[in-house]
């Protein structure tokens, strides 16, 4: 009985153990064994066959067709990179197995960084369910196949390939597209208007191609667009004004697209923008666009867009802006002291005309924040600014100075004159062929000014967008073995994302040869996507554009090759500037994101007239030579005394006198001058004066110049020639006309200036009706301010105080952008500093001369202030001071203005040609400043820096009532004229009236002018 009872129990227990064992085995089984039971089916045979064809067309040779492409554990699948990753070499084929019939179909082909060198596969059209095709970073050629037009793609990227030809219009048939990227190829022609049918499109990326023509208006239909990038192309016309159709737009990039300004006003409607990049916009400028409602702005770039005016205060209130780039514009005014953007990590205000004090909130930012204020007009701050690596103050102060407050960087005095400097840019110190190259190993940075010795300094500005900035980004390292001569110079190179300046100081003045060494050591030259990059940048020497759209790789048809370029230049004021600038052209994503911008390997600066180095024997010989020279000097002194007494005196020739001078300027040959002017063809004559004729010329390098040719009979011209060379050759200021050089050969004496396209201010205001410029009020305000800044530089900022003595509207020249520049320094004088005034022959122009100088010969810089006041009155009234007689009781324009001021009706003075299109407050202010400058007492006239502050509205104009009777009294005015006439007749042999002292103004512009220039003891 017991056995019968226990048998079933044992069997039950045994069965339980078996069940438990099976359960544990299943639980412990590896996941891939479980998944193997649910492996997805293969795609249909026609899709597998299509994959074979696609692989052959692409040149893809490593697909394993024995495995199921729909199995994500097979060799067909490697995970794609996450958003923003720099990962490459990804191969992915993805299937969708959720169809109702249980089938799997291929929906994604993702082949990135494979260096596939085939063609875009026409067989792709056989994958009927394909939704996503990503083939970027390959070396695929040919065109986009017509067969693709039948697909229902949602994402298509063939960026960073070698695809050519026009963008086919049949892409407009893929109306399911949401994402389209054709970036970094060689597409040409126009954007197809058929793209207007892609109404679901959200992302359109066409950067870095060769697209031309106008932007098709049909793209206004893309109302779902969230991202548009069309940088680095060759489009024509103005930026399309169709932003009102893209109200969902979040990212807009238009850098160096070929479009011209202005920035359309409809940009203000894009309230959802988080990223805006517009740069390198030639043509018509504009005021700062209205961005007030773009509260979500994260990255903002308006660079090199001719934007003028002030920076609106709301910019500093944007809560999320990480990058702010407003560099290389014409922005003026102050930066808000009250607002401090908390999130802005990178801020670029480079190369503007910003003034006032640097706000305190900028000076206390820590190393997380990068701020570049270089090339501006800030006043030296009373606040405590410390020089540090994240605040670039290079030439950020008024007058182009490098100065900060007392505890910040200052230029040290030069121990001697240097005649050569050699730099291994980005590399260590090395010696090549006996020449020592200095190290330049500072890591650089997004906003950094670093002095590296007595003779040179470097300023780097700009940010490599779309990458995480590291210390490696500003020095390039070669990626292959260099087999070129002097490879030490090319192993490393200095990079810049925007602008890189090498500033040389303590150089001896004179002619120099600049040698620049380049080698492309980043972009490759093979059948790989790494060879598809195009590095394009500009090179300036002494701010003259020497290389435009320079491409190192193209110059020597390859990479890792030395490219050497030499330039002739002139060093004045002992300084030389070499600047490398990226103007938005070329590619930015090959071989990786952030690959673009200038690259320089080495720089050599050598004087054409180095002092001779003496050997030991020569050094001993110098004592003997010294003794002989001393004897000769004694003889010469004796001979000089005899000559002074009149013995064997003969007049030296003009060439002997001028050749004996150490002229600190460039020299031209007379042959060059004849070639530039077509043998001084009368058709190239643009002016005539007492000094001689003025001609327009073109040098062989295309530089347009103005040549002032001395009259062969003019001894006064000799004096003015020397005076002008001595004064202007050492001056560099944006509001002083630039002197390129001179020519001294035989009886030929010429001065070579920059060419000013719009003649003189007198021509613009008073010239013949048919050729007179139409100057609106903003232009007049700017011209007046330019003159004031130029005079402030001469009086207060240049190394020696200079009194011009002949400031008048004919001596103010206008360039193509109506920038005003002071010219004609033939009568200028150096201020003797401690003297109360300069003892000098009286010289100037009636109607512009200060009374204390005209009557008593008392000359200070306040005489220029008086003359400026007259010119400012002429700008307001549009009338000549000496010819303006609206009523018989008034002697001149100044007299009329004084009476109107007393009556409280200065508005009657404003030029009626302006109509109502002018700023009344600015006009009244300018007139009051002008009258303040023409006070009969020089002590009561302001300085020119005070004038600049008043004109800019940063200082109040003092209320000062002047008595107009000095002009209204005919007898007193008659005395002034009589004194001039008497002095002219008494010294007629020494006087040469200057009928037109402007270097350019056409003689027709002054026909019948009563303004007379005089000189007398």
MOFEN-V517128 format. One record per residue. N is the residue number from 1. RES is the residue in one letter. PHI is phi as a letter, one per 30 degrees, with the letter a starting at -180 (* if undefined). Layout:
((N & RES & PHI) (N & RES & PHI))
//
This chain:
((1 & X & *) (2 & X & d) (3 & X & d) (4 & X & d) (5 & X & d) (6 & X & d) (7 & X & d) (8 & X & d) (9 & X & d) (10 & X & d) (11 & X & d) (12 & X & d) (13 & X & d) (14 & X & d) (15 & X & d) (16 & X & d) (17 & X & d) (18 & X & d) (19 & X & d) (20 & X & d) (21 & X & d) (22 & X & e) (23 & X & d) (24 & X & d) (25 & X & d) (26 & X & d) (27 & X & d) (28 & X & d) (29 & X & d) (30 & X & d) (31 & X & e) (32 & X & d) (33 & X & d) (34 & X & d) (35 & X & d) (36 & X & e) (37 & X & d) (38 & X & c) (39 & X & e) (40 & X & d) (41 & X & d) (42 & X & d) (43 & X & d) (44 & X & e) (45 & X & e) (46 & X & d) (47 & X & d) (48 & X & d) (49 & X & d) (50 & X & d) (51 & X & d) (52 & X & e) (53 & X & d) (54 & X & d) (55 & X & d) (56 & X & d) (57 & X & d) (58 & X & d) (59 & X & i) (60 & X & d) (61 & X & c) (62 & X & c) (63 & X & d) (64 & X & c) (65 & X & d) (66 & X & d) (67 & X & c) (68 & X & d) (69 & X & d) (70 & X & d) (71 & X & c) (72 & X & d) (73 & X & c) (74 & X & d) (75 & X & d) (76 & X & d) (77 & X & b) (78 & X & b) (79 & X & e) (80 & X & d) (81 & X & d) (82 & X & d) (83 & X & e) (84 & X & i) (85 & X & d) (86 & X & c) (87 & X & d) (88 & X & b) (89 & X & h) (90 & X & c) (91 & X & b) (92 & X & b) (93 & X & b) (94 & X & b) (95 & X & c) (96 & X & c) (97 & X & c) (98 & X & c) (99 & X & d) (100 & X & d) (101 & X & d) (102 & X & i) (103 & X & d) (104 & X & c) (105 & X & b) (106 & X & d) (107 & X & b) (108 & X & b) (109 & X & b) (110 & X & b) (111 & X & b) (112 & X & b) (113 & X & i) (114 & X & c) (115 & X & h) (116 & X & d) (117 & X & c) (118 & X & c) (119 & X & b) (120 & X & d) (121 & X & d) (122 & X & d) (123 & X & d) (124 & X & e) (125 & X & d) (126 & X & d) (127 & X & c) (128 & X & d) (129 & X & c) (130 & X & d) (131 & X & c) (132 & X & b) (133 & X & b) (134 & X & b) (135 & X & b) (136 & X & d) (137 & X & h) (138 & X & b) (139 & X & b) (140 & X & d) (141 & X & c) (142 & X & i) (143 & X & b) (144 & X & d) (145 & X & d) (146 & X & d) (147 & X & d) (148 & X & d) (149 & X & d) (150 & X & d) (151 & X & d) (152 & X & c) (153 & X & d) (154 & X & c) (155 & X & b) (156 & X & b) (157 & X & b) (158 & X & b) (159 & X & d) (160 & X & h) (161 & X & b) (162 & X & c) (163 & X & d) (164 & X & b) (165 & X & i) (166 & X & d) (167 & X & d) (168 & X & d) (169 & X & d) (170 & X & d) (171 & X & d) (172 & X & d) (173 & X & d) (174 & X & d) (175 & X & d) (176 & X & d) (177 & X & d) (178 & X & c) (179 & X & b) (180 & X & b) (181 & X & b) (182 & X & c) (183 & X & e) (184 & X & h) (185 & X & b) (186 & X & b) (187 & X & d) (188 & X & b) (189 & X & i) (190 & X & c) (191 & X & d) (192 & X & d) (193 & X & d) (194 & X & d) (195 & X & d) (196 & X & d) (197 & X & d) (198 & X & d) (199 & X & d) (200 & X & c) (201 & X & d) (202 & X & c) (203 & X & b) (204 & X & b) (205 & X & b) (206 & X & b) (207 & X & e) (208 & X & h) (209 & X & b) (210 & X & b) (211 & X & d) (212 & X & b) (213 & X & i) (214 & X & c) (215 & X & d) (216 & X & d) (217 & X & d) (218 & X & d) (219 & X & d) (220 & X & d) (221 & X & d) (222 & X & d) (223 & X & d) (224 & X & c) (225 & X & d) (226 & X & c) (227 & X & b) (228 & X & b) (229 & X & b) (230 & X & b) (231 & X & d) (232 & X & h) (233 & X & b) (234 & X & b) (235 & X & d) (236 & X & b) (237 & X & i) (238 & X & d) (239 & X & e) (240 & X & d) (241 & X & c) (242 & X & b) (243 & X & d) (244 & X & d) (245 & X & d) (246 & X & c) (247 & X & d) (248 & X & c) (249 & X & d) (250 & X & c) (251 & X & b) (252 & X & b) (253 & X & b) (254 & X & b) (255 & X & c) (256 & X & h) (257 & X & d) (258 & X & j) (259 & X & d) (260 & X & c) (261 & X & d) (262 & X & d) (263 & X & d) (264 & X & d) (265 & X & d) (266 & X & d) (267 & X & e) (268 & X & d) (269 & X & d) (270 & X & d) (271 & X & d) (272 & X & c) (273 & X & d) (274 & X & c) (275 & X & b) (276 & X & b) (277 & X & b) (278 & X & b) (279 & X & b) (280 & X & h) (281 & X & c) (282 & X & d) (283 & X & i) (284 & X & d) (285 & X & d) (286 & X & a) (287 & X & d) (288 & X & e) (289 & X & d) (290 & X & d) (291 & X & c) (292 & X & e) (293 & X & c) (294 & X & c) (295 & X & d) (296 & X & c) (297 & X & e) (298 & X & c) (299 & X & b) (300 & X & b) (301 & X & b) (302 & X & b) (303 & X & c) (304 & X & h) (305 & X & c) (306 & X & h) (307 & X & d) (308 & X & b) (309 & X & i) (310 & X & c) (311 & X & d) (312 & X & d) (313 & X & d) (314 & X & d) (315 & X & e) (316 & X & d) (317 & X & c) (318 & X & e) (319 & X & d) (320 & X & b) (321 & X & d) (322 & X & c) (323 & X & b) (324 & X & b) (325 & X & b) (326 & X & c) (327 & X & d) (328 & X & h) (329 & X & b) (330 & X & b) (331 & X & d) (332 & X & b) (333 & X & i) (334 & X & c) (335 & X & c) (336 & X & e) (337 & X & d) (338 & X & d) (339 & X & c) (340 & X & b) (341 & X & d) (342 & X & d) (343 & X & c) (344 & X & d) (345 & X & d) (346 & X & b) (347 & X & b) (348 & X & b) (349 & X & c) (350 & X & d) (351 & X & h) (352 & X & b) (353 & X & b) (354 & X & d) (355 & X & b) (356 & X & i) (357 & X & d) (358 & X & d) (359 & X & e) (360 & X & d) (361 & X & d) (362 & X & d) (363 & X & d) (364 & X & c) (365 & X & d) (366 & X & d) (367 & X & d) (368 & X & d) (369 & X & c) (370 & X & c) (371 & X & b) (372 & X & c) (373 & X & c) (374 & X & d) (375 & X & h) (376 & X & b) (377 & X & b) (378 & X & d) (379 & X & d) (380 & X & d) (381 & X & d) (382 & X & d) (383 & X & d) (384 & X & c) (385 & X & c) (386 & X & c) (387 & X & d) (388 & X & b) (389 & X & d) (390 & X & c) (391 & X & b) (392 & X & c) (393 & X & c) (394 & X & d) (395 & X & h) (396 & X & c) (397 & X & c) (398 & X & e) (399 & X & i) (400 & X & i) (401 & X & d) (402 & X & c) (403 & X & d) (404 & X & c) (405 & X & d) (406 & X & e) (407 & X & c) (408 & X & c) (409 & X & d) (410 & X & b) (411 & X & d) (412 & X & d) (413 & X & d) (414 & X & d) (415 & X & d) (416 & X & a) (417 & X & d) (418 & X & c) (419 & X & c) (420 & X & a) (421 & X & b) (422 & X & b) (423 & X & b) (424 & X & c) (425 & X & d) (426 & X & i) (427 & X & b) (428 & X & d) (429 & X & d) (430 & X & a) (431 & X & b) (432 & X & b) (433 & X & h) (434 & X & i) (435 & X & c) (436 & X & d) (437 & X & c) (438 & X & d) (439 & X & d) (440 & X & b) (441 & X & c) (442 & X & e) (443 & X & d) (444 & X & i) (445 & X & l) (446 & X & d) (447 & X & a) (448 & X & b) (449 & X & b) (450 & X & b) (451 & X & d) (452 & X & b) (453 & X & k) (454 & X & d) (455 & X & c) (456 & X & a) (457 & X & b) (458 & X & b) (459 & X & b) (460 & X & c) (461 & X & b) (462 & X & k) (463 & X & b) (464 & X & d) (465 & X & d) (466 & X & i) (467 & X & b) (468 & X & d) (469 & X & d) (470 & X & b) (471 & X & d) (472 & X & d) (473 & X & d) (474 & X & c) (475 & X & b) (476 & X & c) (477 & X & c) (478 & X & d) (479 & X & c) (480 & X & b) (481 & X & d) (482 & X & d) (483 & X & c) (484 & X & c) (485 & X & d) (486 & X & h) (487 & X & d) (488 & X & e) (489 & X & d) (490 & X & c) (491 & X & d) (492 & X & b) (493 & X & b) (494 & X & d) (495 & X & c) (496 & X & b) (497 & X & d) (498 & X & b) (499 & X & b) (500 & X & b) (501 & X & c) (502 & X & c) (503 & X & c) (504 & X & c) (505 & X & b) (506 & X & i) (507 & X & d) (508 & X & d) (509 & X & d) (510 & X & k) (511 & X & d) (512 & X & b) (513 & X & c) (514 & X & c) (515 & X & c) (516 & X & c) (517 & X & c) (518 & X & b) (519 & X & a) (520 & X & d) (521 & X & c) (522 & X & c) (523 & X & d) (524 & X & c) (525 & X & b) (526 & X & b) (527 & X & d) (528 & X & b) (529 & X & d) (530 & X & d) (531 & X & c) (532 & X & c) (533 & X & d) (534 & X & b) (535 & X & c) (536 & X & b) (537 & X & a) (538 & X & c) (539 & X & b) (540 & X & c) (541 & X & b) (542 & X & h) (543 & X & i) (544 & X & c) (545 & X & d) (546 & X & c) (547 & X & b) (548 & X & c) (549 & X & h) (550 & X & d) (551 & X & b) (552 & X & e) (553 & X & d) (554 & X & d) (555 & X & d) (556 & X & c) (557 & X & h) (558 & X & l) (559 & X & c) (560 & X & h) (561 & X & b) (562 & X & d) (563 & X & b) (564 & X & c) (565 & X & b) (566 & X & c) (567 & X & b) (568 & X & c) (569 & X & b) (570 & X & b) (571 & X & c) (572 & X & b) (573 & X & h) (574 & X & i) (575 & X & b) (576 & X & b) (577 & X & b) (578 & X & b) (579 & X & b) (580 & X & c) (581 & X & b) (582 & X & c) (583 & X & c) (584 & X & i) (585 & X & c) (586 & X & j) (587 & X & c) (588 & X & b) (589 & X & b) (590 & X & b) (591 & X & d) (592 & X & b) (593 & X & e) (594 & X & i) (595 & X & c) (596 & X & a) (597 & X & j) (598 & X & d) (599 & X & b) (600 & X & b) (601 & X & c) (602 & X & a) (603 & X & b) (604 & X & b) (605 & X & b) (606 & X & b) (607 & X & d) (608 & X & d) (609 & X & b) (610 & X & d) (611 & X & d) (612 & X & d) (613 & X & c) (614 & X & d) (615 & X & d) (616 & X & d) (617 & X & d) (618 & X & d) (619 & X & d) (620 & X & d) (621 & X & d) (622 & X & d) (623 & X & d) (624 & X & d) (625 & X & d) (626 & X & d) (627 & X & d) (628 & X & d) (629 & X & d) (630 & X & d) (631 & X & d) (632 & X & d) (633 & X & d) (634 & X & d) (635 & X & d) (636 & X & d) (637 & X & d) (638 & X & d) (639 & X & d) (640 & X & d) (641 & X & d) (642 & X & d) (643 & X & d) (644 & X & d) (645 & X & d) (646 & X & j) (647 & X & d) (648 & X & h) (649 & X & d) (650 & X & b) (651 & X & d) (652 & X & d) (653 & X & d) (654 & X & e) (655 & X & d) (656 & X & d) (657 & X & d) (658 & X & d) (659 & X & d) (660 & X & d) (661 & X & c) (662 & X & c) (663 & X & d) (664 & X & c) (665 & X & a) (666 & X & d) (667 & X & c) (668 & X & b) (669 & X & d) (670 & X & d) (671 & X & d) (672 & X & d) (673 & X & d) (674 & X & d) (675 & X & d) (676 & X & d) (677 & X & c) (678 & X & h) (679 & X & h) (680 & X & h) (681 & X & e) (682 & X & e) (683 & X & d) (684 & X & c) (685 & X & d) (686 & X & b) (687 & X & a) (688 & X & b) (689 & X & b) (690 & X & d) (691 & X & d) (692 & X & l) (693 & X & d) (694 & X & b) (695 & X & b) (696 & X & d) (697 & X & b) (698 & X & b) (699 & X & d) (700 & X & d) (701 & X & d) (702 & X & j) (703 & X & d) (704 & X & d) (705 & X & b) (706 & X & c) (707 & X & c) (708 & X & c) (709 & X & c) (710 & X & d) (711 & X & d) (712 & X & d) (713 & X & c) (714 & X & c) (715 & X & d) (716 & X & d) (717 & X & d) (718 & X & e) (719 & X & d) (720 & X & d) (721 & X & e) (722 & X & d) (723 & X & d) (724 & X & d) (725 & X & d) (726 & X & d) (727 & X & d) (728 & X & d) (729 & X & d) (730 & X & c) (731 & X & c) (732 & X & b) (733 & X & a) (734 & X & d) (735 & X & c) (736 & X & b) (737 & X & e) (738 & X & d) (739 & X & c) (740 & X & d) (741 & X & l) (742 & X & b) (743 & X & b) (744 & X & b) (745 & X & b) (746 & X & h) (747 & X & d) (748 & X & d) (749 & X & b) (750 & X & b) (751 & X & c) (752 & X & c) (753 & X & c) (754 & X & d) (755 & X & d) (756 & X & c) (757 & X & d) (758 & X & c) (759 & X & i) (760 & X & c) (761 & X & d) (762 & X & d) (763 & X & d) (764 & X & d) (765 & X & c) (766 & X & c) (767 & X & d) (768 & X & e) (769 & X & e) (770 & X & d) (771 & X & c) (772 & X & d) (773 & X & d) (774 & X & c) (775 & X & c) (776 & X & d) (777 & X & d) (778 & X & e) (779 & X & d) (780 & X & d) (781 & X & d) (782 & X & d) (783 & X & d) (784 & X & d) (785 & X & d) (786 & X & d) (787 & X & d) (788 & X & d) (789 & X & d) (790 & X & d) (791 & X & d) (792 & X & d) (793 & X & d) (794 & X & d) (795 & X & d) (796 & X & b) (797 & X & c) (798 & X & d) (799 & X & d) (800 & X & b) (801 & X & d) (802 & X & c) (803 & X & c) (804 & X & d) (805 & X & i) (806 & X & b) (807 & X & d) (808 & X & a) (809 & X & d) (810 & X & d) (811 & X & c) (812 & X & c) (813 & X & c) (814 & X & b) (815 & X & d) (816 & X & d) (817 & X & c) (818 & X & i) (819 & X & d) (820 & X & c) (821 & X & b) (822 & X & d) (823 & X & b) (824 & X & i) (825 & X & c) (826 & X & d) (827 & X & c) (828 & X & d) (829 & X & b) (830 & X & d) (831 & X & d) (832 & X & d) (833 & X & i) (834 & X & d) (835 & X & d) (836 & X & d) (837 & X & a) (838 & X & c) (839 & X & d) (840 & X & a) (841 & X & d) (842 & X & d) (843 & X & b) (844 & X & l) (845 & X & b) (846 & X & e) (847 & X & j) (848 & X & b) (849 & X & d) (850 & X & d) (851 & X & d) (852 & X & d) (853 & X & d) (854 & X & d) (855 & X & d) (856 & X & b) (857 & X & i) (858 & X & d) (859 & X & c) (860 & X & b) (861 & X & d) (862 & X & d) (863 & X & d) (864 & X & d) (865 & X & d) (866 & X & d) (867 & X & d) (868 & X & e) (869 & X & e) (870 & X & d) (871 & X & d) (872 & X & d) (873 & X & d) (874 & X & d) (875 & X & d) (876 & X & d) (877 & X & d) (878 & X & i) (879 & X & b) (880 & X & d) (881 & X & e) (882 & X & d) (883 & X & c) (884 & X & d) (885 & X & b) (886 & X & d) (887 & X & b) (888 & X & d) (889 & X & d) (890 & X & c) (891 & X & d) (892 & X & a) (893 & X & d) (894 & X & d) (895 & X & e) (896 & X & d) (897 & X & d) (898 & X & d) (899 & X & d) (900 & X & d) (901 & X & d) (902 & X & d) (903 & X & d) (904 & X & i) (905 & X & b) (906 & X & d) (907 & X & d) (908 & X & d) (909 & X & d) (910 & X & d) (911 & X & e) (912 & X & d) (913 & X & d) (914 & X & d) (915 & X & i) (916 & X & c) (917 & X & d) (918 & X & a) (919 & X & d) (920 & X & d) (921 & X & d) (922 & X & d) (923 & X & d) (924 & X & d) (925 & X & d) (926 & X & d) (927 & X & d) (928 & X & d) (929 & X & d) (930 & X & d) (931 & X & d) (932 & X & d) (933 & X & d) (934 & X & c) (935 & X & e) (936 & X & d) (937 & X & c) (938 & X & d) (939 & X & d) (940 & X & c) (941 & X & d) (942 & X & d) (943 & X & d) (944 & X & d) (945 & X & d) (946 & X & d) (947 & X & d) (948 & X & e) (949 & X & d) (950 & X & d) (951 & X & d) (952 & X & d) (953 & X & i) (954 & X & c) (955 & X & b) (956 & X & d) (957 & X & d) (958 & X & d) (959 & X & d) (960 & X & b) (961 & X & c) (962 & X & c) (963 & X & d) (964 & X & d) (965 & X & d) (966 & X & d) (967 & X & c) (968 & X & d) (969 & X & d) (970 & X & d) (971 & X & d) (972 & X & d) (973 & X & d) (974 & X & d) (975 & X & e) (976 & X & e) (977 & X & d) (978 & X & d) (979 & X & d) (980 & X & d) (981 & X & d) (982 & X & d) (983 & X & d) (984 & X & d) (985 & X & d) (986 & X & d) (987 & X & b) (988 & X & d) (989 & X & d) (990 & X & c) (991 & X & c) (992 & X & b) (993 & X & e) (994 & X & c) (995 & X & d) (996 & X & a) (997 & X & d) (998 & X & d) (999 & X & d) (1000 & X & b) (1001 & X & e) (1002 & X & d) (1003 & X & d) (1004 & X & d) (1005 & X & d) (1006 & X & c) (1007 & X & d) (1008 & X & i) (1009 & X & d) (1010 & X & c) (1011 & X & d) (1012 & X & b) (1013 & X & c) (1014 & X & b) (1015 & X & b) (1016 & X & a) (1017 & X & d))
//
